[in-house]
């Protein structure tokens, strides 16, 4: 049988922690319980199990775990008294339902889902942070929207020749760089001494 189960640390506060046979039986029940509703065969007879249920035969489990039948009966009764299980008795077997099975086993799925969602958000953020050089048309449209008079072709040619570096750093936002050009151009125009110096990279 493949897969895994979730084991709460609170088990250390249970009577089972100091009772190896009880702990062994409890783990057997957890690992053998149906992880989803299904039909199983027991002695040639089909049985419908709900999630968290297991077919339990005293003698077969006794042989499997090496625990006496008497000891199994005592431990199962104690599990019932502690509200860890519910048991339905039939002629040659019982069906044991683990109390709150879905609550305990699903909680880790919820944690896993949250981790996956957080990881996806991080990946999306990283992808969004990857710089993508703009086209001349994109720069032209942005400059037109702002009415700044920046020459889009000159802007793109300038930074393509620089490998899209601003100084020694990789450009993070071409729109922010356009706005910087825009501010420098306004400063030059305000001095009424227009030159091409505003085109020099920061």
N, C-alpha and C positions, 0 to 999 in steps of 0.2 A: 504494500500500500504506500503510495506516494503522497506528498503534500506535507502540511504542517498544521499545528493548532496553536491557538493563543493561550498562554498560561499566565494567569494573574499572579502578581507577587504576593497577594494576600493569602495565597495558599500556605505561606510560611506560618501564618497565624492559626491555621486549621489543625485539628487533631491528626489529620493525615500526615503532617510533616514529621511527626514522631512515630508514625506507624507505617513502616515500609510496605507491608502487604496492602494496607488501605490505599496508600499512594499509588501503588502499582495498579490496583483495580480501578482507581479513579482515572488514571491516565489511559487505561485500556478502554474505558467507556468513552472518554473524550475522543480518542483516536478512532474508535470504531463507530461512533455515531454518524448517521447519515448527514452529509453536508447539504443535501437538498432532498426534496420529496422524491421517493423512488420506490420501486417494487423489487423485493428480494425473494430468493427461494430459500425456504427452511424445511428440511426433510421432505423435499419435493413439493412443498406447498407454497404458493405465492403469498407474500405478505406485503402490505402497503405500509411504508414507513414515512413519517413526517420528518422534517429537518430536526436534528438533535435527538433522534430515537435510534435505539439499537436492539436487535433481537438478542435475548440473553438466556442461555441454557446453563444451569448450575454445573452439571457434570462436564460439559465441554469446556467451559471457562476454567473450571478447576484444573483440568488436564493442561489447558493452554498456559495458565499462569503458575501452576504448581502451588495452588492455595487450596486448602481443604474445603469441602462443600460446607461444613459447619461454619468455618471462618467466613466464607463468602456470604452466607445467610446473615451472619451477625453484622458484617460490614455494610451490606446492602440496606439492612434495617436502619443502621445508623445514618447512612446517607439520606434515607427517607425522613428520619426524625429531624435531620438538619436542613430539610427542604432543598437538598441538592438534586434529588431525583423524584420522579413519580413512577410507579410500577403497576403495570397491568398484568395479571397472572392468567395464564391459559393452561391447557392440559399438560403440555410437555415443554413449555417455554414461557418466558415473560418478555414484555416489551417495556424497556426502560426509556423514559423521557428525561433528558437532562434539563433541569430547571434553568431558565434564562440562557439557554444555549445560544440563541440568536443574538441576544444582547451582548454577550461576552465575545463571541466569535466575529460578529459584524463590526464591533467597535474598531478593530484593527483595520478593517477594510475602509472604514470612514477616514481613519488616520492616513492610510495609504493614498486614498483619493485626494485628500487635502494636500499631501506631499506632492502628488503628481500634478495637481492644479497649480501649486506654487512653483514647481519646477517649470511648467509650461509658461507661466507668466514671466518667469525669469528669462526663459529662452526667447519669448516674444520681445521682451524689453531689450535683450542683447541684440536681437535681429533689428529692432527699430533704431538701435544706436549705431549700427553699421552705416558708415557714410557711403552714399551713392551719388556720384557726380551728376549734376544736372545737365540737361540738354540746353542748347541755346534758346529753344522755344520756351522751356520752363523758366529760364532766367528772364527772357523778354516779357513773358506774361506777368511775372512777379513785379518786374520793374514798371510795367505799364499800370498795374494795379496800384502801385505806390506813387506813380507819377514822378519818379526821381530823375529821369533823364539819363540813367546809366546805360552805357552801350553794352548790351548783352553779349555780343560776339567778342568784344574786347575782354570782357570779364572772364568768359569761358576760356578764351585763348591764353590769357595771362596765367590762370591757375592750372590749366593743362600743362603748360610749359614748366610749371613749378611742382608738378606731381600732386597737385591739390594740397599743397602745404601752405600753412600760414606761419611764416617764420620757419621754425624747425618742427612745428607740430602739424599733425594731420588735421585737415579741416573737419570740424564736427557738424557745422551747419552752414550751408552755402547761403541761406537766406539771411542769417546773422551777418555774414561777411558782406552781402549786398547792402545791408543797412549801414554797415560801417563805411563802405564806399560812399553811400548816400550822405552820411553825416560829414564826411571829409569834403565832399563836393559842395555842400551847403556852406561850409566854413570858407572854402576858397572863393565861392561866389560872393559871400558877405564881405570879403576883403576887396572885392572888385578888382582882383588881380588874378584872373583865372589862369591856371597853369595845368600841366599834366601831372603835377606832383600827387594829386589825390589818387592817381591810379596805382601808386607804389604800394606794394603789399605791406600789411602791418607786421 
